[in-house]
Structure formats: C-alpha cells, structure tokens
Amino acid sequence: MKKELLFELFIYALLVILVAALWNKPVILTVCYGAMSLFALLIWHTKRDLFFYFVAFILGSVGESIAIYFGAWKYSKPFYLIPLWLPFLWGLAALVVRNISETLSKVGDRRNN
C-alpha cells in the first residue's frame, strides 16, 4: 500500500515538475506527457481507467477551450486555444487523482476494520 501511494505521488510530482520546467517547450512537453500516458495506461488499464483518462482528456480540454474562448485566461503558447500537451495532462491528472484517492480509501478501510 505504501509503495503504491509513493508511486502515485511520484507520478503526480513528475507531472507538476514537467509542466513547470517545460511549459515553454510545448512539443517536448507533449512528447513527455504522451509517453507518460502510454506508461500510465500500461499500468492502469482497466475499462474504468481508460474511461477516466479519455473523459478527462476530452472534457477537460473542451472546458478549457470554452473558458479561453470567452476570455477567462489564455496560454502563452497555445496550439489552438490550448497547448497541445494539455489534454494529456487532464487525462493523466484524472488517473492519478483517481488512483491516489482509491489507495487512501484502502488505507482508511484498513484502519476502520
């Protein structure tokens, strides 16, 4: 359980570090997040995992695009309204948050039993 949580937190930290370090190099960041997506989906590949990833990939990107279109904010290096790497980040974030919450829930269930 502890290893699982540490791994999930490592993936989360890597997502944050990569965007902080590479936001101004969108092609490199897209390749990194694309590779991480493939890796993550090799590890977390149930139908539910795929569903979470692709729903977040699409809905997160659509929501950001709508907000940007109406002037809520803007990205410095967009592809079309949003950076090319952003859908991958949305998908990965959904997987990581889902898995961290499930791992923490298992820890809580063990303590209650």
DSSP file (Angstrom, degrees, kcal/mol; ACC not computed):
  #  RESIDUE AA STRUCTURE BP1 BP2  ACC     N-H-->O    O-->H-N    N-H-->O    O-->H-N    TCO  KAPPA ALPHA  PHI   PSI    X-CA   Y-CA   Z-CA
    1    1 A M     >        0   0    0      0, 0.0     4,-2.3     0, 0.0     5,-0.2   0.000 360.0 360.0 360.0 -44.4    0.0    0.0    0.0
    2    2 A K  H  >  +     0   0    0      1,-0.2     4,-2.5     2,-0.2     5,-0.2   0.909 360.0  49.1 -64.6 -42.4    2.8    2.4    0.9
    3    3 A K  H  > S+     0   0    0      2,-0.2     4,-2.6     1,-0.2    -1,-0.2   0.905 109.9  52.9 -61.8 -42.0    4.7    1.7   -2.3
    4    4 A E  H  > S+     0   0    0      1,-0.2     4,-2.4     2,-0.2    -2,-0.2   0.939 111.2  45.0 -58.8 -49.6    1.5    2.2   -4.3
    5    5 A L  H  X S+     0   0    0     -4,-2.3     4,-2.6     1,-0.2     5,-0.2   0.903 112.4  51.4 -64.7 -42.2    0.9    5.6   -2.7
    6    6 A L  H  X S+     0   0    0     -4,-2.5     4,-2.1     2,-0.2    -1,-0.2   0.904 110.7  49.3 -62.2 -40.6    4.5    6.7   -3.1
    7    7 A F  H  X S+     0   0    0     -4,-2.6     4,-2.3     2,-0.2    -2,-0.2   0.932 112.0  47.9 -62.9 -46.1    4.5    5.7   -6.8
    8    8 A E  H  X S+     0   0    0     -4,-2.4     4,-2.2     1,-0.2    -2,-0.2   0.894 112.7  48.3 -63.4 -41.0    1.2    7.6   -7.4
    9    9 A L  H  X S+     0   0    0     -4,-2.6     4,-2.7     2,-0.2    -1,-0.2   0.847 108.9  54.7 -68.2 -33.3    2.6   10.7   -5.6
   10   10 A F  H  X S+     0   0    0     -4,-2.1     4,-2.6    -5,-0.2    -2,-0.2   0.928 108.0  48.5 -62.8 -45.5    5.8   10.4   -7.7
   11   11 A I  H  X S+     0   0    0     -4,-2.3     4,-2.2     2,-0.2    -2,-0.2   0.922 112.0  49.8 -61.2 -44.0    3.8   10.5  -10.9
   12   12 A Y  H  X S+     0   0    0     -4,-2.2     4,-2.0     2,-0.2    -2,-0.2   0.944 111.8  47.5 -58.4 -49.2    1.8   13.5   -9.6
   13   13 A A  H  X S+     0   0    0     -4,-2.7     4,-3.0     1,-0.2     5,-0.2   0.892 110.1  53.2 -60.7 -40.3    5.1   15.3   -8.7
   14   14 A L  H  X S+     0   0    0     -4,-2.6     4,-2.7     1,-0.2    -1,-0.2   0.894 106.7  52.4 -63.0 -40.3    6.6   14.4  -12.1
   15   15 A L  H  X S+     0   0    0     -4,-2.2     4,-1.9     2,-0.2    -1,-0.2   0.924 113.6  43.7 -59.5 -45.0    3.5   15.9  -13.9
   16   16 A V  H  X S+     0   0    0     -4,-2.0     4,-2.1     2,-0.2    -2,-0.2   0.921 114.4  48.7 -68.2 -45.4    3.9   19.2  -11.9
   17   17 A I  H  X S+     0   0    0     -4,-3.0     4,-2.4     1,-0.2     5,-0.2   0.917 110.6  51.4 -62.7 -43.8    7.7   19.3  -12.4
   18   18 A L  H  X S+     0   0    0     -4,-2.7     4,-2.8    -5,-0.2    -1,-0.2   0.923 111.3  45.7 -61.7 -44.6    7.5   18.7  -16.1
   19   19 A V  H  X S+     0   0    0     -4,-1.9     4,-1.1    -5,-0.2    -1,-0.2   0.886 114.1  49.7 -67.7 -35.8    4.9   21.5  -16.7
   20   20 A A  H  < S+     0   0    0     -4,-2.1    -1,-0.2    -5,-0.2    -2,-0.2   0.878 120.2  36.1 -67.1 -37.1    6.9   23.9  -14.6
   21   21 A A  H  < S+     0   0    0     -4,-2.4    -2,-0.2    -5,-0.2    -1,-0.2   0.784 128.7  29.8 -87.0 -29.0   10.1   23.1  -16.4
   22   22 A L  H >< S+     0   0    0     -4,-2.8     3,-2.4    -5,-0.2     7,-0.4   0.266  75.2 112.5-120.9  12.4    8.9   22.6  -20.0
   23   23 A W  T 3< S+     0   0    0     -4,-1.1    -1,-0.1     1,-0.3    54,-0.1   0.820  83.9  52.5 -57.9 -28.9    5.8   24.8  -20.4
   24   24 A N  T 3  S+     0   0    0      1,-0.2    -1,-0.3    -3,-0.2    -2,-0.1   0.406 104.2  58.6 -89.2   4.4    7.8   27.0  -22.9
   25   25 A K    <>  +     0   0    0     -3,-2.4     4,-2.4     1,-0.1     3,-0.3  -0.655  67.6 172.0-125.6  73.1    8.8   23.9  -24.9
   26   26 A P  H  > S+     0   0    0      0, 0.0     4,-2.3     0, 0.0     5,-0.2   0.789  72.6  53.1 -61.1 -32.7    5.3   22.6  -25.9
   27   27 A V  H  > S+     0   0    0      2,-0.2     4,-2.3     1,-0.2     5,-0.2   0.941 112.3  44.7 -68.5 -44.5    6.5   19.9  -28.3
   28   28 A I  H  > S+     0   0    0     -3,-0.3     4,-2.5     2,-0.2    -1,-0.2   0.918 114.5  49.2 -63.6 -43.4    8.9   18.4  -25.8
   29   29 A L  H  X S+     0   0    0     -4,-2.4     4,-2.8    -7,-0.4     5,-0.2   0.892 109.9  52.0 -64.4 -39.0    6.2   18.6  -23.0
   30   30 A T  H  X S+     0   0    0     -4,-2.3     4,-2.5    -5,-0.2    -1,-0.2   0.919 110.3  48.1 -62.5 -43.6    3.7   16.9  -25.3
   31   31 A V  H  X S+     0   0    0     -4,-2.3     4,-2.6     2,-0.2    -2,-0.2   0.919 112.5  49.4 -63.1 -43.2    6.1   14.1  -26.1
   32   32 A C  H  X S+     0   0    0     -4,-2.5     4,-2.5     1,-0.2    -2,-0.2   0.940 114.7  43.2 -60.7 -48.5    6.8   13.6  -22.3
   33   33 A Y  H  X S+     0   0    0     -4,-2.8     4,-2.2     2,-0.2    -1,-0.2   0.844 112.7  53.6 -69.3 -32.7    3.1   13.6  -21.4
   34   34 A G  H  X S+     0   0    0     -4,-2.5     4,-2.1    -5,-0.2    -2,-0.2   0.931 111.6  45.2 -64.0 -45.0    2.3   11.3  -24.4
   35   35 A A  H  X S+     0   0    0     -4,-2.6     4,-2.4     1,-0.2    -2,-0.2   0.907 113.1  50.2 -64.3 -42.2    4.9    8.8  -23.2
   36   36 A M  H  X S+     0   0    0     -4,-2.5     4,-3.2     1,-0.2    -1,-0.2   0.874 108.0  54.2 -63.5 -36.3    3.7    9.1  -19.6
   37   37 A S  H  X S+     0   0    0     -4,-2.2     4,-2.6     2,-0.2    -2,-0.2   0.933 109.3  47.0 -63.1 -45.8    0.2    8.5  -20.8
   38   38 A L  H  X S+     0   0    0     -4,-2.1     4,-1.1     2,-0.2    -2,-0.2   0.933 115.1  46.6 -60.4 -45.6    1.2    5.3  -22.6
   39   39 A F  H  X S+     0   0    0     -4,-2.4     4,-1.5     1,-0.2     3,-0.5   0.932 113.2  48.6 -60.9 -47.8    3.2    4.2  -19.5
   40   40 A A  H  X S+     0   0    0     -4,-3.2     4,-3.7     1,-0.2    -1,-0.2   0.891 110.5  50.8 -62.6 -39.5    0.3    5.0  -17.1
   41   41 A L  H  < S+     0   0    0     -4,-2.6    -1,-0.2     1,-0.2    -2,-0.2   0.693 105.5  56.6 -76.1 -16.4   -2.2    3.2  -19.3
   42   42 A L  H  < S+     0   0    0     -4,-1.1     3,-0.3    -3,-0.5    -1,-0.2   0.833 117.4  35.3 -74.2 -33.8    0.0    0.1  -19.3
   43   43 A I  H  < S+     0   0    0     -4,-1.5     2,-0.8     1,-0.3    -2,-0.2   0.925 128.4  34.4 -82.9 -50.4   -0.1    0.1  -15.5
   44   44 A W  S  < S+     0   0    0     -4,-3.7    -1,-0.3    -5,-0.2    -2,-0.0  -0.841  75.4 141.0-107.9  92.8   -3.7    1.3  -15.0
   45   45 A H        +     0   0    0     -2,-0.8    -1,-0.1    -3,-0.3    -4,-0.1   0.078  18.1 126.7-130.3  25.0   -5.6   -0.2  -18.0
   46   46 A T  S  > S-     0   0    0      1,-0.1     4,-2.5     4,-0.0     5,-0.2  -0.329  75.7-104.0 -72.0 167.2   -9.0   -1.4  -16.8
   47   47 A K  H  > S+     0   0    0      1,-0.2     4,-2.5     2,-0.2     5,-0.1   0.891 125.4  53.5 -57.6 -38.3  -12.0   -0.2  -18.7
   48   48 A R  H  > S+     0   0    0      2,-0.2     4,-2.6     1,-0.2    -1,-0.2   0.900 107.4  49.9 -65.1 -41.3  -12.6    2.2  -15.8
   49   49 A D  H  > S+     0   0    0      2,-0.2     4,-2.7     1,-0.2    -2,-0.2   0.936 112.1  47.5 -61.5 -47.4   -9.1    3.6  -16.1
   50   50 A L  H  X S+     0   0    0     -4,-2.5     4,-2.7     1,-0.2     5,-0.3   0.910 111.6  51.4 -60.5 -42.6   -9.5    4.1  -19.8
   51   51 A F  H  X S+     0   0    0     -4,-2.5     4,-2.5    -5,-0.2     5,-0.3   0.944 111.2  46.8 -59.5 -50.0  -12.8    5.8  -19.3
   52   52 A F  H  X S+     0   0    0     -4,-2.6     4,-2.2     1,-0.2     5,-0.3   0.931 113.9  48.9 -58.0 -47.3  -11.4    8.2  -16.7
   53   53 A Y  H  X S+     0   0    0     -4,-2.7     4,-2.6     1,-0.2    -2,-0.2   0.956 116.2  39.8 -59.5 -53.4   -8.4    9.1  -18.8
   54   54 A F  H  X S+     0   0    0     -4,-2.7     4,-2.1     2,-0.2     5,-0.3   0.832 113.4  53.0 -73.8 -31.9  -10.4    9.8  -22.0
   55   55 A V  H  X S+     0   0    0     -4,-2.5     4,-3.0    -5,-0.3     5,-0.4   0.940 115.1  42.1 -64.6 -45.4  -13.3   11.6  -20.4
   56   56 A A  H  X>S+     0   0    0     -4,-2.2     4,-1.9    -5,-0.3     5,-0.5   0.903 111.3  56.7 -66.3 -40.7  -10.9   13.9  -18.7
   57   57 A F  H  X5S+     0   0    0     -4,-2.6     4,-0.8    -5,-0.3    -1,-0.2   0.915 119.8  30.4 -53.6 -46.8   -8.8   14.2  -21.9
   58   58 A I  H  X5S+     0   0    0     -4,-2.1     4,-2.6     2,-0.2     5,-0.2   0.956 124.4  41.5 -82.3 -54.4  -11.8   15.4  -23.8
   59   59 A L  H  X5S+     0   0    0     -4,-3.0     4,-2.7    -5,-0.3     5,-0.2   0.878 114.5  51.8 -67.7 -37.3  -14.0   17.2  -21.2
   60   60 A G  H  X5S+     0   0    0     -4,-1.9     4,-2.3    -5,-0.4    -1,-0.2   0.927 113.6  45.1 -61.5 -44.3  -11.0   19.0  -19.6
   61   61 A S  H  X<S+     0   0    0     -4,-0.8     4,-2.5    -5,-0.5    -2,-0.2   0.901 113.6  48.8 -67.1 -42.0   -9.8   20.2  -22.9
   62   62 A V  H  X S+     0   0    0     -4,-2.6     4,-2.4     2,-0.2     5,-0.2   0.931 111.9  49.4 -63.6 -45.5  -13.3   21.3  -24.1
   63   63 A G  H  X S+     0   0    0     -4,-2.7     4,-2.3     1,-0.2    -2,-0.2   0.915 112.9  46.8 -60.6 -44.1  -13.9   23.2  -20.8
   64   64 A E  H  X S+     0   0    0     -4,-2.3     4,-2.6    -5,-0.2     5,-0.2   0.914 111.3  52.1 -63.9 -42.4  -10.5   25.0  -21.0
   65   65 A S  H  X S+     0   0    0     -4,-2.5     4,-2.7     2,-0.2    -2,-0.2   0.903 110.4  47.9 -61.9 -41.6  -11.1   25.9  -24.7
   66   66 A I  H  X S+     0   0    0     -4,-2.4     4,-1.9     2,-0.2    -1,-0.2   0.935 112.3  48.8 -64.6 -46.5  -14.5   27.4  -23.8
   67   67 A A  H  <>S+     0   0    0     -4,-2.3     5,-2.8     1,-0.2     6,-0.3   0.908 114.4  45.9 -60.5 -42.0  -13.1   29.4  -20.9
   68   68 A I  H ><5S+     0   0    0     -4,-2.6     3,-1.7     3,-0.2    -2,-0.2   0.912 108.1  56.2 -67.7 -42.5  -10.3   30.7  -23.1
   69   69 A Y  H 3<5S+     0   0    0     -4,-2.7    -1,-0.2     1,-0.3    -2,-0.2   0.877 109.6  46.9 -56.6 -38.3  -12.6   31.5  -26.0
   70   70 A F  T 3<5S-     0   0    0     -4,-1.9    -1,-0.3    -5,-0.2    -2,-0.2   0.340 122.9-105.7 -90.4   7.8  -14.7   33.7  -23.6
   71   71 A G  T < 5S+     0   0    0     -3,-1.7    -3,-0.2     2,-0.2    -2,-0.1   0.604  76.5 134.1  89.2  12.9  -11.6   35.4  -22.2
   72   72 A A  S   <S-     0   0    0     -5,-2.8     2,-0.3     1,-0.2    -4,-0.2   0.892  83.0 -36.5 -63.6 -38.7  -11.2   33.8  -18.8
   73   73 A W        -     0   0    0     -6,-0.3     2,-0.3    -9,-0.1    -2,-0.2  -0.937  59.3-138.7-164.9 179.6   -7.5   33.3  -19.3
   74   74 A K        -     0   0    0     -2,-0.3     2,-0.3    -3,-0.1     8,-0.1  -0.991  13.8-123.7-150.9 156.1   -5.0   32.4  -22.0
   75   75 A Y        -     0   0    0      6,-0.5     6,-0.1    -2,-0.3    -2,-0.0  -0.760  19.5-132.5 -99.0 147.5   -2.0   30.2  -22.5
   76   76 A S  S    S+     0   0    0     -2,-0.3    -1,-0.1     1,-0.3   -52,-0.0   0.794 101.0  26.8 -72.7 -28.0    1.3   31.7  -23.8
   77   77 A K  S    S+     0   0    0    -54,-0.1    -1,-0.3     4,-0.1     2,-0.1  -0.514  81.9 171.1-133.7  67.3    1.9   29.1  -26.4
   78   78 A P        -     0   0    0      0, 0.0     3,-0.1     0, 0.0     4,-0.1  -0.386  29.7-155.2 -77.6 156.2   -1.4   27.6  -27.5
   79   79 A F  S    S-     0   0    0      3,-2.6     2,-0.3     1,-0.2     0, 0.0   0.888  93.5 -15.6 -86.7 -60.6   -1.8   25.2  -30.4
   80   80 A Y  S    S-     0   0    0      2,-1.4     2,-2.2     0, 0.0    -1,-0.2  -0.788 130.1 -44.0-143.2  98.5   -5.5   26.1  -30.9
   81   81 A L  S    S+     0   0    0     -2,-0.3    -6,-0.5    -3,-0.1    -4,-0.1  -0.245 136.1  47.2  69.9 -47.1   -6.7   27.9  -27.8
   82   82 A I  S    S-     0   0    0     -2,-2.2    -3,-2.6    -8,-0.1    -2,-1.4  -0.844  97.0 -95.7-119.1 157.2   -5.0   25.4  -25.6
   83   83 A P    >   -     0   0    0      0, 0.0     3,-1.1     0, 0.0    -1,-0.0  -0.361  33.8-118.6 -66.1 151.6   -1.5   23.9  -25.6
   84   84 A L  T 3  S+     0   0    0      1,-0.2     4,-0.4     2,-0.1   -57,-0.0   0.798 112.2  54.7 -60.8 -30.3   -1.1   20.6  -27.3
   85   85 A W  T 3> S+     0   0    0      1,-0.2     4,-1.9     2,-0.1     3,-0.3   0.663  85.7  84.5 -79.0 -17.1    0.1   18.9  -24.1
   86   86 A L  H <> S+     0   0    0     -3,-1.1     4,-2.5     1,-0.2    -1,-0.2   0.869  84.3  53.0 -62.7 -42.0   -2.9   20.0  -22.0
   87   87 A P  H  > S+     0   0    0      0, 0.0     4,-2.3     0, 0.0    -1,-0.2   0.906 109.8  50.7 -59.6 -38.2   -5.3   17.1  -22.9
   88   88 A F  H  > S+     0   0    0     -4,-0.4     4,-2.7    -3,-0.3     5,-0.2   0.903 109.5  50.6 -63.6 -40.5   -2.7   14.6  -21.9
   89   89 A L  H  X S+     0   0    0     -4,-1.9     4,-3.0     2,-0.2     5,-0.2   0.915 109.1  51.1 -63.7 -42.2   -2.2   16.4  -18.6
   90   90 A W  H  X S+     0   0    0     -4,-2.5     4,-2.1     2,-0.2    -2,-0.2   0.934 112.5  46.4 -59.3 -46.2   -6.0   16.3  -18.0
   91   91 A G  H  X S+     0   0    0     -4,-2.3     4,-1.9     2,-0.2    -2,-0.2   0.929 115.3  45.3 -62.7 -46.3   -6.1   12.6  -18.7
   92   92 A L  H  X S+     0   0    0     -4,-2.7     4,-2.9     1,-0.2     5,-0.2   0.906 110.6  53.8 -64.2 -42.2   -3.1   11.8  -16.5
   93   93 A A  H  X S+     0   0    0     -4,-3.0     4,-2.8    -5,-0.2     5,-0.3   0.904 107.4  51.6 -60.2 -41.1   -4.4   14.0  -13.7
   94   94 A A  H  X S+     0   0    0     -4,-2.1     4,-2.3    -5,-0.2    -1,-0.2   0.926 112.2  46.0 -61.9 -44.3   -7.7   12.1  -13.7
   95   95 A L  H  X S+     0   0    0     -4,-1.9     4,-2.6     2,-0.2     5,-0.2   0.927 114.7  46.9 -63.5 -45.0   -5.9    8.8  -13.5
   96   96 A V  H  X S+     0   0    0     -4,-2.9     4,-2.8     2,-0.2     5,-0.3   0.936 114.0  46.1 -65.5 -46.8   -3.5   10.0  -10.7
   97   97 A V  H  X S+     0   0    0     -4,-2.8     4,-2.5    -5,-0.2     5,-0.2   0.918 113.8  49.9 -63.0 -42.8   -6.2   11.6   -8.6
   98   98 A R  H  X S+     0   0    0     -4,-2.3     4,-2.1    -5,-0.3    -2,-0.2   0.938 114.5  43.7 -60.4 -47.2   -8.5    8.5   -9.0
   99   99 A N  H  X S+     0   0    0     -4,-2.6     4,-2.5     2,-0.2    -2,-0.2   0.884 113.2  50.2 -70.3 -38.3   -5.7    6.1   -8.0
  100  100 A I  H  X S+     0   0    0     -4,-2.8     4,-2.7    -5,-0.2     5,-0.2   0.932 111.9  48.7 -63.2 -44.0   -4.4    8.2   -5.1
  101  101 A S  H  X S+     0   0    0     -4,-2.5     4,-2.0    -5,-0.3    -2,-0.2   0.893 112.2  48.4 -65.2 -38.3   -8.0    8.5   -3.7
  102  102 A E  H  X S+     0   0    0     -4,-2.1     4,-2.1    -5,-0.2    -1,-0.2   0.907 112.0  49.2 -67.1 -40.7   -8.5    4.7   -4.1
  103  103 A T  H  X S+     0   0    0     -4,-2.5     4,-1.9     1,-0.2    -2,-0.2   0.935 113.2  46.3 -63.2 -45.9   -5.2    4.0   -2.4
  104  104 A L  H  X S+     0   0    0     -4,-2.7     4,-2.3     1,-0.2    -1,-0.2   0.853 109.9  54.9 -65.4 -33.8   -6.0    6.4    0.5
  105  105 A S  H  X S+     0   0    0     -4,-2.0     4,-2.4    -5,-0.2    -1,-0.2   0.892 106.1  51.5 -65.2 -39.3   -9.5    4.9    0.8
  106  106 A K  H  X S+     0   0    0     -4,-2.1     4,-2.1     2,-0.2    -2,-0.2   0.896 108.9  51.0 -63.2 -40.1   -8.0    1.4    1.1
  107  107 A V  H  X S+     0   0    0     -4,-1.9     4,-1.8     1,-0.2    -2,-0.2   0.929 111.2  48.1 -62.9 -44.5   -5.8    2.7    3.9
  108  108 A G  H  X S+     0   0    0     -4,-2.3     4,-1.7     1,-0.2    -2,-0.2   0.877 109.7  52.5 -62.9 -38.6   -8.8    4.2    5.7
  109  109 A D  H  X S+     0   0    0     -4,-2.4     4,-1.1     1,-0.2    -1,-0.2   0.885 107.8  51.7 -65.3 -37.9  -10.8    1.0    5.3
  110  110 A R  H  < S+     0   0    0     -4,-2.1     3,-0.3     1,-0.2    -1,-0.2   0.894 109.3  49.7 -65.1 -38.6   -7.9   -1.0    6.9
  111  111 A R  H  < S+     0   0    0     -4,-1.8    -1,-0.2     1,-0.2    -2,-0.2   0.838 109.7  51.6 -69.5 -32.3   -7.9    1.4    9.9
  112  112 A N  H  <        0   0    0     -4,-1.7    -1,-0.2     1,-0.2    -2,-0.2   0.684 360.0 360.0 -79.6 -17.6  -11.6    1.1   10.4
  113  113 A N     <        0   0    0     -4,-1.1    -1,-0.2    -3,-0.3    -2,-0.2   0.449 360.0 360.0 -94.8 360.0  -11.6   -2.7   10.4
